[in-house]
Amino acid sequence: MNLFINDKVPDADVFQLIDNEPVKKSIFNYLKNKKVILIGMPGAFTSTCSQKHLPGYINHLENFRLVGIDNIICICVNDPFVMGAWGKINNTKNDILMLADPFAEFTKKLGAEIDKSDRGLGIRSKRYTMILKDTKVTYLATEKETSHCEISAAENILSKLKE
């Protein structure tokens, strides 16, 4: 990752599926003037993402609200229809915004891209979680391996917010 604490995240266009239509917006539209948890994952429907990373944030939604989080955003290098379907299956509603970075534009600007071609996935994102305040990084946890979800897990991030 090319980011450190107090750095401003780079701007990039991302997509959100709204009423079954992909809508392109600057990621800053989702981050400005808000306290946000941004969870970056290698891919929708992949095992660790589906079994641990996303469910942890779904299970702790109320706890995150209680510590002042305005939004939780999940972003993957997938298309907006895949992200929309994954959100629907996991019943994220509007509680977790499911954003697509289909061309890895945002991911590459972060320096979070990883080549998973050997597994049939192509360029994806490292697994990370950031706490952002008005586009600035206040905390960053990046896993050494995409199959791991410890330091970026919801429980760990919640404990950091309570410190």
Steps between C-alpha positions, in 0.01 A plus 500: 500500500615851423309660789587595853311646795379856426533452123203590286374208292528550125191586303370257238174406335316202645164345420193422709202301377190713561160374380682241290702769319875560544558855623854645476610747768818633649588307814521838673119522469484218754781625727483878527396639838443151641665249728517185291629147522628390160549127462695386196472138402641281223160405362131455552392145573855385580536281806665722765310808380165320517554292811682745727582850381161629379290308758703650785404850392137402446487349851648811663309771312335640812826498696668704226217751503534534877866604463420766239546328165282661232550241225657164438615449143605170346704532180626224271650468154176364359227639278205687656252219424713249693534741793125567492422127500745432782346779706150369432588144600659631822209737568729805530216730381628855540683412821819409316564668166620246247728680256666360191848591380474302174817639339698502828547876461454578869683183605804585288510858629511357853779263400278213614489300177609140505526257211289190564519371142641169624163444668295615200411839652730748323583830669321535832535696823693417811281451806491814712283714722536874543340743736459831318397839624409740218717307249802479736636173634482475878568125514610240246523124532631301202521121513825335388301232315160543334383173658547649848248718678630589844625858527241620246212312666205692642576407861854638477388823332225546758756464781718770333201736489434448870860588599 
